[in-house]
Amino acid sequence: MSGDSPMWLDSASATSEDWIARDAASVLNTYGTRPLTFERGAGSYLYDVNGTEYIDFLSGLAVTSLGHAHPDVARAISSQANTLLHTSNLFGTEPQVRVAERLIALLGRGKVFFSNSGAEANEAAIKFARAWGRAHGGPDRFHILTADRGFHGRTMGALAATGQPEKKERFMPMLEGMHSLPLDRPDQFLDRIGDETAAVLLELIRAEAGVLPLDVDFVQEVARRCADTETLLMVDEVQTGIGRTGAWFCAEHYGITPNVVTMAKALGNGMPIGATWVDDDVAGQILVGDHASTFGGQPLATAAAEAVLQVMARDGLPERAAEVGAMLQQQLLDLDGVESVRGRGMLIGVQLHDGVAATDVAAACRRSGLIVGPLSLSAVRVTPALNIPVAVLDEGVQRFERGLSSCLS
Ligand SMILES: Cc1ncc(COP(=O)(O)O)c(C=O)c1O
């Protein structure tokens, strides 16, 4: 088990290229080559190990919605780290209870299960749906319907729910009873909701697939059919939730009342946390021992989440995301090389002109001092912090324009 020289000893003198090489040599290559190594962030700015400044239009994949090193979040984490880090879920802790209460105030009567990520929040939802289905229709009622191209995570249950076959191929067989259905024939989707369906799980804006919103009428019809057949309506708000789309939860835009809502990402502004809210009916079916997570809802993560929820409410950030997001979408749409803009609030997919590669645009933007993420071959994700100052946003759009124009022939 002996290794070569202990490279971590010479960190102080390592250059950016050293870090990239060490990253590639030591971290399993599931993310591809990482082009930059960041050292610190402040608000909507990121700084790499060379000290180069970037405006952050990615927010760590829609996570740092309050920007980097937000003072309230930093204070909450620091104070909690000096108070109590972990007790196990055999005991209660104050921040966990306060966050659960706040989420119930936002989503309605029910209960919250805490985990550490979006995939885990969905794993919990899948288990809760199975318990609920069994109680309401017997052991055959375990099927869960999801939408084609929706994304729900990489663990085996969440992956089975994901409607992107290319992500599943190498890991077959999938969990039984998970059905990702096409949306081109909505009536066929609706007809599948029946006696053996425990739940429908929807990502209302399919973010990872390219920021593709589901049709409002279709979703409302699904909600009606779920209510008629006593099927659970579960909404994956891992990316859309906590203000990102211009409402606390995207379900509000769709005028639906889900039975289960999953969330993660922005809830901790970078602290890993997932949460699964269930209504009282579902909560009533879950028994002691049905589910657990050693770290789920631990004090450090929930202290951060509590600060996030307080700042979001205090500063009116969901409302701001609606306003500033509409402005930003228009600014992006006006640029040469942009075909169309999709999304809601500050969850934005920018469709580029034919033949313009998203990875090239992301690389060119980095050279202009802006971080954006490719979403697909020809679309880019723009998800700035919800509190980004307008002047920084404008400067970011200018950097985007410079990056994009260098890719137009
Ligand atoms: C809608 C949605 N659900 C689930 C997940 C999985 O979350 P995580 O990566 O935290 O497991 C993601 C991640 O991008 C997501 O966007």
The ligand as a Gaussian input file, in Angstrom:
#p B3LYP/6-31G(d) Opt

LIG

0 1
 C      -33.743000      17.648000     -10.276000
 C      -32.611000      16.936000      -9.612000
 N      -32.868000      15.884000      -8.839000
 C      -31.880000      15.211000      -8.219000
 C      -30.566000      15.578000      -8.377000
 C      -29.474000      14.816000      -7.673000
 O      -28.962000      15.595000      -6.647000
 P      -27.544000      15.233000      -6.005000
 O      -26.512000      15.444000      -7.048000
 O      -27.441000      16.178000      -4.838000
 O      -27.627000      13.817000      -5.569000
 C      -30.248000      16.673000      -9.173000
 C      -28.852000      17.069000      -9.396000
 O      -28.508000      17.773000     -10.299000
 C      -31.299000      17.366000      -9.825000
 O      -31.048000      18.422000     -10.603000

